Amino acid sequence: METSSVRDKILKALIVDDEVDICYLLDGILKKKSLRSTYVNTLSDAQRMLKKETPSILFLDNHLPDGLGVDFIDYVKRNHPFTRIVVVTAIDSSADRLKAYEKGADYFIAKPFNRDIIFNVVDRLNK
């Protein structure tokens, strides 16, 4: 049985990615780090989800069916200033990377990624 101090340390993550396989992969990796996660596939669904609950960490794909993740960072920072943002994208351009960091992203990860990269990011964000 969990003690309340252990339960209080469990973080919540929201994954926003239009690739369901990436959502499943990230969800599985995050569970190994004791993070509870939910995923959605569009920015509009992410906005609806953020109105219900504030995650500790947002894993945000950059190229989504209804817009760019880097443009969504402004909304997140305005409404959930303590949520940490990790941009995860298959298109790793220096311009997108720079824009993401300028808007307030905490990390920018290129796909494909592996478990160790995600563990490292989560550990750094928990410090």
DRENLUM-965223 format. One line per field, with one value per residue: residue number from 1; residue in three letters; x, y, z of N, C-alpha, C in turn. Coordinates in steps of 0.02 Angstrom, whole numbers, always signed. Layout:
! DRENLUM-965223
num: (NUM; ...)
residuo: (ala; ...)
n.px: (X; ...)
n.py: (Y; ...)
n.pz: (Z; ...)
ca.px: (X; ...)
ca.py: (Y; ...)
ca.pz: (Z; ...)
c.px: (X; ...)
c.py: (Y; ...)
c.pz: (Z; ...)
! end
This chain:
! DRENLUM-965223
num: (1; 2; 3; 4; 5; 6; 7; 8; 9; 10; 11; 12; 13; 14; 15; 16; 17; 18; 19; 20; 21; 22; 23; 24; 25; 26; 27; 28; 29; 30; 31; 32; 33; 34; 35; 36; 37; 38; 39; 40; 41; 42; 43; 44; 45; 46; 47; 48; 49; 50; 51; 52; 53; 54; 55; 56; 57; 58; 59; 60; 61; 62; 63; 64; 65; 66; 67; 68; 69; 70; 71; 72; 73; 74; 75; 76; 77; 78; 79; 80; 81; 82; 83; 84; 85; 86; 87; 88; 89; 90; 91; 92; 93; 94; 95; 96; 97; 98; 99; 100; 101; 102; 103; 104; 105; 106; 107; 108; 109; 110; 111; 112; 113; 114; 115; 116; 117; 118; 119; 120; 121; 122; 123; 124; 125; 126; 127)
residuo: (met; glu; thr; ser; ser; val; arg; asp; lys; ile; leu; lys; ala; leu; ile; val; asp; asp; glu; val; asp; ile; cys; tyr; leu; leu; asp; gly; ile; leu; lys; lys; lys; ser; leu; arg; ser; thr; tyr; val; asn; thr; leu; ser; asp; ala; gln; arg; met; leu; lys; lys; glu; thr; pro; ser; ile; leu; phe; leu; asp; asn; his; leu; pro; asp; gly; leu; gly; val; asp; phe; ile; asp; tyr; val; lys; arg; asn; his; pro; phe; thr; arg; ile; val; val; val; thr; ala; ile; asp; ser; ser; ala; asp; arg; leu; lys; ala; tyr; glu; lys; gly; ala; asp; tyr; phe; ile; ala; lys; pro; phe; asn; arg; asp; ile; ile; phe; asn; val; val; asp; arg; leu; asn; lys)
n.px: (+42; +25; +103; +47; +144; +220; +123; +93; +203; +189; +181; +84; +61; +32; +13; +30; +6; -9; +21; -25; +51; +166; +109; +70; +196; +265; +179; +198; +334; +333; +256; +346; +422; +340; +242; +81; -10; -100; -165; -189; -236; -239; -220; -334; -402; -308; -317; -447; -427; -334; -412; -480; -385; -223; -71; +90; +193; +202; +204; +234; +197; +261; +209; +50; -119; -203; -123; +33; +137; +231; +170; +67; +124; +122; -12; -14; +84; +26; -93; -59; +63; +158; +172; +282; +361; +391; +445; +418; +472; +472; +530; +668; +716; +831; +772; +641; +674; +738; +631; +541; +611; +622; +489; +466; +482; +542; +619; +676; +650; +706; +625; +673; +658; +724; +697; +792; +821; +698; +685; +795; +757; +639; +693; +777; +682; +618; +702)
n.py: (-59; +112; +251; +413; +510; +455; +444; +579; +622; +574; +621; +706; +685; +754; +698; +753; +706; +659; +534; +382; +272; +332; +396; +283; +226; +329; +339; +213; +221; +328; +277; +190; +280; +318; +410; +470; +467; +546; +548; +644; +685; +802; +983; +1053; +957; +947; +1073; +1067; +964; +1023; +1117; +1043; +982; +1010; +966; +909; +894; +924; +837; +879; +865; +938; +952; +946; +894; +1007; +1119; +1199; +1138; +1222; +1346; +1330; +1334; +1463; +1474; +1374; +1421; +1540; +1499; +1392; +1410; +1337; +1215; +1104; +1099; +989; +979; +869; +804; +749; +822; +903; +1049; +1186; +1311; +1284; +1228; +1337; +1429; +1359; +1356; +1494; +1526; +1463; +1325; +1184; +1076; +1004; +874; +762; +649; +488; +441; +372; +266; +302; +435; +498; +464; +536; +670; +680; +658; +771; +873; +851; +897)
n.pz: (+0; -41; +37; +90; +65; -39; -138; -158; -231; -356; -520; -646; -818; -979; -1140; -1303; -1456; -1625; -1669; -1624; -1583; -1531; -1422; -1344; -1322; -1250; -1140; -1080; -1047; -957; -853; -794; -726; -627; -664; -698; -845; -978; -1143; -1292; -1462; -1535; -1540; -1503; -1426; -1325; -1267; -1215; -1121; -1036; -975; -884; -801; -732; -792; -731; -820; -993; -1140; -1298; -1463; -1613; -1744; -1779; -1823; -1813; -1800; -1748; -1620; -1556; -1566; -1478; -1355; -1298; -1253; -1155; -1064; -1023; -959; -877; -795; -720; -776; -851; -1010; -1140; -1297; -1428; -1575; -1747; -1844; -1833; -1833; -1826; -1819; -1772; -1649; -1585; -1582; -1499; -1376; -1353; -1332; -1214; -1192; -1100; -1137; -1291; -1393; -1515; -1625; -1681; -1509; -1355; -1212; -1112; -1141; -1114; -978; -927; -954; -876; -749; -737; -741; -623; -525)
ca.px: (+0; +64; +94; +26; +202; +239; +70; +98; +259; +172; +165; +38; +87; -13; +48; -8; +39; -57; +41; -48; +107; +208; +73; +76; +266; +278; +140; +232; +398; +317; +232; +405; +447; +284; +200; +16; -16; -158; -144; -237; -204; -243; -213; -400; -415; -263; -346; -504; -400; -301; -464; -502; -331; -158; -17; +156; +234; +166; +244; +198; +221; +260; +167; -14; -168; -236; -76; +101; +145; +267; +123; +24; +162; +97; -74; +3; +120; -22; -144; -29; +133; +204; +178; +345; +344; +441; +425; +443; +455; +510; +564; +710; +751; +858; +723; +587; +705; +747; +565; +513; +645; +604; +420; +464; +489; +596; +661; +658; +675; +694; +605; +653; +690; +723; +678; +841; +814; +639; +702; +840; +718; +595; +735; +799; +624; +598; +750)
ca.py: (+0; +173; +302; +475; +547; +428; +462; +650; +634; +550; +677; +694; +707; +754; +686; +778; +681; +628; +465; +343; +230; +374; +405; +221; +219; +378; +320; +157; +245; +371; +234; +164; +334; +333; +466; +453; +507; +545; +574; +668; +686; +868; +1040; +1070; +910; +965; +1132; +1043; +926; +1070; +1152; +997; +962; +1039; +917; +932; +894; +918; +814; +912; +857; +1004; +953; +914; +907; +1072; +1174; +1185; +1135; +1281; +1401; +1313; +1347; +1526; +1459; +1336; +1464; +1591; +1468; +1341; +1432; +1291; +1154; +1100; +1081; +952; +973; +806; +811; +712; +871; +938; +1105; +1234; +1365; +1261; +1220; +1404; +1457; +1324; +1380; +1565; +1529; +1437; +1252; +1164; +1030; +991; +807; +738; +579; +442; +447; +308; +269; +337; +507; +520; +460; +591; +732; +679; +667; +841; +915; +839; +926)
ca.pz: (+0; -45; +88; +58; +41; -104; -184; -174; -276; -423; -563; -701; -883; -1037; -1203; -1360; -1516; -1671; -1681; -1566; -1561; -1489; -1359; -1305; -1302; -1196; -1081; -1048; -1017; -900; -798; -761; -684; -581; -688; -728; -906; -1022; -1207; -1341; -1528; -1567; -1495; -1475; -1372; -1271; -1234; -1174; -1066; -990; -937; -832; -757; -747; -785; -712; -881; -1057; -1196; -1351; -1531; -1646; -1804; -1764; -1876; -1807; -1787; -1724; -1547; -1531; -1559; -1421; -1294; -1269; -1217; -1095; -1017; -998; -918; -833; -795; -687; -816; -889; -1078; -1178; -1367; -1457; -1646; -1798; -1885; -1785; -1865; -1777; -1813; -1726; -1583; -1558; -1568; -1441; -1316; -1343; -1306; -1146; -1185; -1056; -1175; -1361; -1407; -1583; -1635; -1629; -1444; -1320; -1141; -1072; -1153; -1077; -906; -912; -953; -817; -689; -735; -726; -552; -479)
c.px: (+44; +51; +76; +86; +225; +187; +75; +153; +243; +149; +116; +69; +30; +30; +3; +30; -12; -38; +25; +8; +154; +175; +79; +147; +283; +242; +174; +297; +383; +292; +291; +438; +392; +245; +135; +10; -81; -133; -203; -199; -207; -234; -280; -419; -370; -290; -404; -478; -368; -352; -488; -448; -265; -104; +47; +201; +188; +216; +206; +231; +218; +214; +105; -65; -199; -187; -8; +104; +180; +221; +75; +58; +137; +34; -58; +36; +73; -70; -119; +46; +182; +210; +242; +328; +404; +414; +459; +423; +500; +551; +603; +750; +776; +809; +667; +614; +712; +680; +534; +545; +628; +534; +414; +467; +548; +645; +633; +691; +657; +671; +655; +692; +690; +706; +727; +837; +755; +653; +746; +802; +674; +635; +757; +742; +602; +647; +728)
c.py: (+62; +218; +366; +515; +521; +449; +536; +666; +611; +610; +656; +722; +706; +747; +710; +758; +647; +557; +424; +298; +269; +385; +343; +212; +266; +360; +263; +177; +285; +331; +205; +216; +358; +396; +437; +496; +495; +569; +595; +677; +752; +923; +1059; +1022; +925; +1024; +1111; +1006; +972; +1111; +1110; +985; +992; +986; +949; +940; +885; +895; +834; +901; +926; +1006; +911; +932; +977; +1128; +1150; +1187; +1197; +1341; +1391; +1328; +1411; +1514; +1423; +1381; +1516; +1560; +1418; +1355; +1383; +1224; +1157; +1073; +1048; +944; +910; +807; +769; +759; +917; +993; +1153; +1292; +1346; +1254; +1288; +1436; +1425; +1349; +1454; +1571; +1498; +1362; +1237; +1117; +1022; +925; +788; +666; +549; +454; +378; +320; +310; +413; +534; +518; +519; +658; +735; +690; +740; +888; +907; +869; +992)
c.pz: (+0; +16; +53; +32; -27; -156; -204; -225; -347; -464; -618; -765; -934; -1099; -1259; -1423; -1560; -1689; -1618; -1539; -1515; -1421; -1314; -1279; -1244; -1133; -1043; -1014; -954; -840; -760; -715; -635; -600; -716; -790; -942; -1089; -1249; -1407; -1565; -1515; -1465; -1418; -1312; -1232; -1190; -1112; -1013; -950; -879; -780; -780; -737; -760; -773; -941; -1110; -1259; -1419; -1565; -1706; -1793; -1817; -1873; -1787; -1763; -1648; -1520; -1524; -1500; -1354; -1260; -1227; -1151; -1043; -985; -947; -866; -826; -762; -723; -856; -958; -1112; -1250; -1395; -1530; -1691; -1841; -1839; -1821; -1812; -1767; -1765; -1655; -1549; -1539; -1506; -1377; -1301; -1313; -1236; -1138; -1140; -1092; -1245; -1379; -1479; -1581; -1685; -1565; -1412; -1247; -1100; -1081; -1112; -1002; -886; -907; -891; -754; -683; -717; -653; -502; -452)
! end
